[in-house]
Amino acid sequence: EQPLASEAAGPMASDFPSSPLPEPSSWTSLKANPLVSEPFSGVGNQYVFATVAYLAGFVAVGEDFQFHGANDGPVTGAIWSSPDGLAWSRVDPGAAYLANAQIDHLATDGRRLVAVGSARPLGAPPDNPTPIVWVSSDGANWNRVSSKPAFEHAVSGIAGGPAGFVAWSNDGDRSVVFRSDDGTSWERAPTGAQPDGVISAVAAYRGGFVAVGSHVPAPASPAPGGVLSIGGPDLSTAAAWWSADGRRWQSGQTDAGAGLYGLDVGADGLLAFGGSGCGGCVGPGIVWRSDNGRRWRRIGSDSQSIPTYASDGARIVRLDQRGGGIVSPSSDGSRWTQISGQLGVDATYGFIIGKSGILVLESLPRGGADDQVDGGVVFVAAH
C-alpha cells in the first residue's frame, strides 16, 4: 500500500476546498422517450465520443467520417447540443472550425465547456496528431483556441470542476497532467507533483479532483527470437491520486489489486472499477469503494451481468441491461434502490445523468457501404 499524506478519516478543509456535495434529488420512476437519430445520422460514420450534462440539457462531441476507401475520406469534428435531451441540433462545422479534425474529449465546470481533439488530415490518422481545443459557454456557439496547447502527447482525458480543468496524456509508465482555468491556456503541473503512474480516469470531487489508474511495470524483455509473449496476467497494480487544485497531486492508498480503469462519484462515496488480474479473461471486473477519495478498498467482483455505471457528483447510477435496462441509483455506491420502469433498450453505448433524467447513447448500424454507422440517443425522464 502507498502511504497517504495524512491518515485523517475524511477529507479536511485543507485537502478539498469546498463544502460537501449536495444530496441527489429522489428518483422513483422512469419514462423512456423515442429514439432520436436524425441529427446524428447521414452518409458515412457519425460517432459520438464524449457527452456531458450541461445546464438543463446535454452536449455531445465526436466525428463525421466520410470514407472513400480505406481511411482516405475527410473527417470533420462534430458537436451536438440539446436543451432538454429531446430536441437536438448539430453545430455548424464551419462556424466552429471543425474541418479536418476529430473531437475526443469533453468536460464542463458548470459554467463553460471545453472540448479537446486533434487534427485529422486526409488519409490514415497521424501517429502524433496536433492537439486542438475548443471552448463554449452555451454548447451551441464554439471558439477554437488559436494558441497551440501545451500538451506534449495526445490527450487521454479531460475533467472539469470548481478548481478548473485538468487534462492528462500518457507517456510510457507515467501520465502528465495539465491544468487550466478556462480551457484557453494550459500549464503543466510541477514535475515533483505529478502522479507516479498512469491515469485512467479523473473526476471532480469536493472542489478538487480524484484520479484512479495503475502502476505499470517496465516492459518485459522479448523472448528468444525477439517475440514478446502476448496474454497472461495483467501485471498493472491499482493506484489512486487526489489533488485540491489540479496542480499538485498526492498518492492515495489502495488495497492490493490490478489496475483501475473507471471512476464514479456520489454524495456519500466513490466507486472505482478494476481488472480481475487476468489479462485474457472475459467477465465482471472488480469493484472498489472510497469514503473520501484518498483511501480505496477492494470490495469484490461486480455482478455477472456486467452492469454499466455513470455519476453526476451527487448520485451513482447502475444500469443492468438485463430485462430491458434496470436502473438503480445510490449516493454512496453500496446501497442501491431500483427505480420503477425500464429503459426499453437491449444494449447501450453508454449513458449520462442529467438534471431531469438519463441520456442513453446508442451506435446504430445502417444499411449500405456508404451509410455504415449512425449515432442515436434516448432521453429517459426521471421523476
C-alpha positions in Angstrom: 0.0 0.0 0.0 1.1 3.5 -0.7 1.0 5.8 2.3 -1.3 8.8 2.5 0.0 12.2 3.1 -2.4 12.3 6.0 -4.3 9.5 7.7 -7.4 11.5 8.6 -10.6 9.6 8.3 -12.1 12.0 5.7 -11.1 15.0 3.6 -10.2 18.1 5.6 -10.7 21.7 4.6 -7.1 21.9 3.6 -7.4 18.9 1.3 -10.6 19.7 -0.7 -11.6 23.4 -0.6 -15.4 23.3 -1.0 -18.3 22.1 1.1 -19.7 18.6 0.9 -21.6 17.6 -2.3 -25.4 18.1 -2.4 -27.6 15.2 -1.8 -29.3 13.9 -5.0 -32.9 14.5 -5.7 -35.1 11.4 -5.3 -36.0 9.5 -8.4 -38.7 6.9 -8.2 -39.8 6.2 -11.8 -38.6 6.4 -15.4 -40.2 7.1 -18.7 -38.3 6.5 -22.0 -38.9 8.8 -24.9 -38.5 7.7 -28.6 -35.0 7.3 -30.2 -33.6 10.5 -31.7 -31.3 9.7 -34.6 -31.8 12.5 -37.3 -29.1 15.0 -36.3 -26.7 12.1 -35.6 -27.3 10.4 -39.0 -26.1 10.8 -42.5 -23.9 9.2 -45.2 -20.7 7.8 -43.7 -20.0 7.2 -40.0 -21.1 9.6 -37.3 -19.5 8.8 -33.9 -20.3 10.2 -30.5 -17.0 10.0 -28.5 -17.9 12.0 -25.3 -21.1 13.5 -23.8 -21.7 15.7 -20.7 -24.8 17.0 -19.0 -24.8 20.8 -19.2 -27.3 23.3 -17.7 -30.7 21.5 -18.2 -29.6 19.6 -21.3 -26.6 17.8 -22.8 -23.7 18.3 -25.2 -22.1 15.5 -27.3 -18.9 15.6 -29.4 -17.3 13.2 -31.9 -16.6 13.0 -35.6 -18.2 12.7 -39.0 -16.1 10.3 -41.1 -16.8 10.3 -44.9 -15.0 7.3 -46.3 -13.9 7.0 -49.9 -11.8 3.9 -49.5 -9.6 2.7 -46.7 -9.1 5.6 -44.3 -8.9 8.2 -47.1 -12.1 10.2 -46.6 -12.4 13.6 -44.9 -13.0 13.8 -41.1 -15.0 16.6 -39.6 -15.4 17.3 -35.9 -19.0 17.0 -34.8 -20.8 18.7 -31.9 -24.4 18.2 -31.0 -26.4 20.1 -28.3 -29.8 19.8 -26.7 -31.5 22.0 -24.1 -33.5 19.1 -22.7 -32.3 15.7 -24.1 -35.2 15.6 -26.6 -34.6 18.3 -29.2 -31.1 18.1 -30.8 -29.1 20.2 -33.2 -25.7 19.9 -34.8 -23.3 22.8 -34.6 -22.3 24.3 -38.0 -18.8 22.8 -38.7 -17.6 25.9 -40.5 -18.6 28.3 -37.7 -16.7 26.2 -35.1 -13.6 25.5 -37.3 -14.2 21.7 -37.2 -12.9 20.7 -40.6 -10.1 18.1 -40.8 -10.4 17.4 -37.0 -11.9 15.0 -34.6 -13.1 15.7 -31.0 -12.3 13.0 -28.5 -12.9 14.6 -25.0 -15.4 16.9 -23.4 -15.7 18.4 -19.9 -17.5 21.2 -18.0 -17.0 23.1 -14.8 -20.7 24.0 -14.8 -20.1 27.4 -16.4 -18.3 26.6 -19.6 -17.5 23.6 -21.8 -14.0 22.6 -23.0 -13.5 20.1 -25.9 -10.2 18.5 -26.8 -9.4 16.8 -30.1 -6.8 16.7 -32.8 -6.1 17.4 -36.4 -7.2 14.7 -38.9 -5.8 15.3 -42.3 -6.8 13.1 -45.2 -5.5 9.6 -45.1 -4.7 7.4 -42.1 -4.6 9.1 -38.7 -1.2 10.5 -37.8 0.9 8.9 -35.1 1.3 12.1 -33.1 -1.6 14.3 -34.1 -1.7 18.1 -33.3 -4.0 18.7 -30.3 -6.8 21.2 -30.7 -9.0 22.9 -28.0 -12.5 24.4 -28.4 -14.4 26.3 -25.7 -18.1 27.3 -25.3 -20.4 28.9 -22.8 -23.7 27.6 -24.2 -22.9 24.4 -26.1 -24.2 25.9 -29.4 -21.5 28.5 -30.1 -17.9 27.4 -30.0 -14.5 29.1 -30.4 -11.4 27.2 -31.5 -8.4 28.2 -29.3 -5.9 29.8 -31.6 -2.7 29.2 -29.5 -1.1 25.8 -29.5 -1.9 23.8 -26.3 0.9 22.9 -24.0 0.2 19.2 -24.3 3.2 17.1 -25.1 1.4 14.0 -26.3 -2.1 13.0 -27.4 -4.6 13.9 -24.7 -6.0 10.8 -22.9 -8.8 12.6 -21.0 -10.1 15.8 -19.5 -12.2 16.7 -16.4 -13.7 19.9 -15.1 -14.8 21.2 -11.7 -14.7 24.2 -9.4 -10.9 24.1 -9.4 -10.8 24.5 -13.2 -10.0 21.9 -15.8 -7.3 19.1 -15.9 -6.2 17.1 -18.9 -3.7 14.3 -19.0 -1.6 12.5 -21.5 0.2 9.2 -21.1 3.9 8.9 -21.6 5.1 5.4 -21.1 4.6 4.3 -17.4 3.5 7.8 -16.3 0.8 10.3 -17.0 1.5 14.0 -17.4 -1.2 16.4 -16.0 -2.0 19.9 -17.3 -4.4 22.4 -15.7 -6.4 25.4 -17.0 -8.7 27.9 -15.5 -11.0 28.1 -18.6 -9.5 25.8 -21.3 -7.8 28.6 -23.3 -4.4 28.4 -21.6 -2.8 25.3 -20.1 0.0 24.8 -17.6 1.9 21.7 -16.9 1.7 20.5 -13.2 5.0 20.8 -11.5 7.4 17.8 -12.1 7.5 16.9 -8.4 3.8 17.0 -8.0 2.7 14.8 -10.9 1.1 11.4 -10.4 3.5 8.5 -10.2 1.6 6.2 -12.5 -0.8 6.0 -15.4 -4.2 7.8 -15.0 -7.3 6.1 -16.5 -10.0 8.4 -15.1 -10.3 11.7 -13.2 -13.4 13.2 -11.5 -14.2 16.4 -9.7 -14.6 15.9 -6.0 -15.4 18.4 -3.2 -13.8 21.3 -5.1 -10.7 19.3 -6.1 -10.1 16.2 -8.2 -9.7 12.4 -7.6 -7.9 10.1 -10.1 -7.5 6.4 -10.5 -5.3 4.3 -12.6 -2.3 2.0 -12.3 1.3 1.5 -11.7 2.7 -0.2 -14.8 5.8 -2.5 -14.7 8.6 -2.0 -17.2 8.1 -3.8 -20.5 9.1 -7.4 -20.4 12.2 -8.5 -22.3 11.5 -10.2 -25.6 11.7 -14.0 -25.6 14.4 -15.7 -27.7 13.8 -14.7 -31.3 12.7 -11.2 -30.4 9.0 -12.0 -29.8 7.1 -10.7 -26.8 4.7 -13.0 -25.1 1.0 -12.0 -25.6 -1.7 -12.6 -22.9 -1.2 -13.8 -19.4 -2.0 -12.0 -16.1 -2.4 -8.2 -16.0 0.7 -7.0 -14.1 -0.5 -3.5 -13.6 -1.4 -2.6 -10.0 -4.1 -0.4 -8.6 -3.2 3.3 -8.0 -5.1 6.4 -7.0 -4.3 10.1 -6.5 -6.0 13.3 -5.3 -5.5 17.0 -5.7 -7.1 20.0 -4.1 -6.3 22.3 -7.1 -5.4 20.2 -10.1 -1.8 21.3 -9.9 -0.3 19.2 -7.1 -1.1 15.5 -6.8 -0.7 13.2 -3.9 -0.9 9.4 -3.9 -3.9 7.8 -2.3 -3.9 4.5 -0.5 -5.3 1.3 -2.2 -5.6 -2.4 -1.3 -3.6 -4.8 -3.5 -5.2 -5.4 -6.9 -5.0 -4.9 -10.6 -5.1 -1.5 -12.2 -8.2 0.7 -12.0 -10.0 2.0 -15.1 -13.3 3.7 -14.1 -14.4 6.2 -11.5 -17.8 7.5 -10.3 -18.6 10.0 -7.6 -21.7 10.1 -5.3 -22.6 12.4 -2.5 -21.6 9.9 0.2 -18.9 7.8 -1.5 -16.9 7.0 -4.7 -16.7 3.8 -6.8 -13.8 2.7 -9.0 -13.5 -0.4 -11.2 -10.5 -2.6 -11.8 -9.4 -5.6 -13.7 -9.5 -9.1 -12.3 -5.8 -9.6 -12.8 -6.4 -12.0 -15.7 -5.3 -10.3 -18.9 -7.3 -12.6 -21.2 -10.4 -13.2 -19.1 -13.9 -12.1 -20.0 -16.2 -11.4 -17.1 -17.1 -8.9 -14.4 -14.4 -6.5 -13.1 -13.6 -5.7 -9.5 -15.5 -3.0 -7.6 -13.5 -0.6 -5.3 -15.0 1.9 -3.0 -13.8 5.0 -1.1 -15.4 7.2 1.6 -13.1 10.2 1.0 -11.3 9.9 -2.4 -8.0 9.1 -0.7 -8.4 5.6 0.8 -9.7 2.8 -1.5 -10.9 -0.6 -0.5 -11.4 -3.5 -2.8 -15.0 -4.7 -2.4 -15.2 -7.8 -4.7 -16.4 -8.9 -8.1 -19.1 -6.9 -9.9 -22.4 -8.6 -11.0 -22.2 -11.3 -13.6 -24.5 -9.2 -15.8 -21.6 -6.7 -16.1 -23.6 -3.5 -15.5 -22.7 0.0 -16.7 -22.2 2.9 -14.3 -22.5 6.7 -14.5 -22.5 9.5 -12.0 -23.1 13.3 -11.6 -21.3 14.0 -8.4 -24.4 13.5 -6.3 -25.6 10.1 -7.3 -24.1 7.0 -8.9 -26.4 5.1 -11.2 -26.1 1.4 -12.2 -27.6 0.2 -15.4 -28.2 -3.5 -15.7 -29.1 -4.3 -19.3 -31.0 -7.5 -18.5 -34.7 -7.2 -19.0 -34.7 -4.0 -21.0 -32.5 -2.0 -18.7 -32.9 -1.9 -14.9 -31.8 1.4 -13.3 -30.6 1.7 -9.7 -29.2 4.8 -8.1 -27.0 5.2 -5.0 -25.5 8.1 -3.2 -22.6 6.1 -1.8 -22.0 3.1 -4.2 -23.0 0.5 -1.6 -26.8 0.8 -1.1 -28.9 0.7 -4.3 -32.6 1.3 -4.9 -34.2 0.1 -8.1 -36.3 2.7 -9.9 -39.7 1.7 -11.3 -39.7 1.5 -15.1 -37.1 0.4 -17.7 -35.1 1.9 -20.5 -36.6 -0.3 -23.1 -33.3 -0.9 -24.9 -31.3 -4.1 -25.4 -27.9 -2.6 -25.5 -26.3 0.8 -24.9 -23.1 2.6 -25.9 -23.2 4.5 -22.6 -25.4 6.8 -20.6 -25.2 10.2 -18.9 -27.0 11.5 -15.9 -28.8 14.9 -16.4 -30.8 17.2 -14.2 -34.1 15.5 -15.0 -33.2 12.1 -16.4 -30.8 9.9 -18.2 -29.5 10.2 -21.7 -28.8 6.8 -23.3 -26.3 6.7 -26.2 -26.6 4.2 -29.0 -24.5 3.3 -32.0 -26.8 2.2 -34.8 -25.7 0.1 -37.8 -27.3 1.2 -41.0 -27.5 -0.4 -44.4 -25.2 0.1 -47.4 -21.5 0.7 -47.9 -21.9 4.5 -47.8 -24.1 4.6 -44.7 -22.4 2.4 -42.1 -22.9 3.7 -38.5 -25.0 6.5 -37.1 -25.3 7.7 -33.5 -28.6 8.0 -31.6 -29.9 9.0 -28.2 -32.8 8.1 -26.0 -33.8 10.5 -23.2 -35.3 8.8 -20.2 -37.2 11.2 -18.0 -36.8 10.5 -14.3 -39.5 11.5 -11.7 
